[in-house]
């Protein structure tokens, strides 16, 4: 995600469906308290995850 990949591209790399990736990202956003991909990326950068 932080590399700029779309959900479809992530799904292809991880051998998952697009919908599965979407569900996992939605769950991640909820857990870290963000609303969109750019906020999640910023969150990861601030905490040294990426």
Secondary structure as GFF3:
##gff-version 3
##sequence-region A 1 50
A	DSSP	alpha_helix	7	14	.	.	.	ID=ss1
A	DSSP	alpha_helix	18	32	.	.	.	ID=ss2
A	DSSP	alpha_helix	37	46	.	.	.	ID=ss3
###
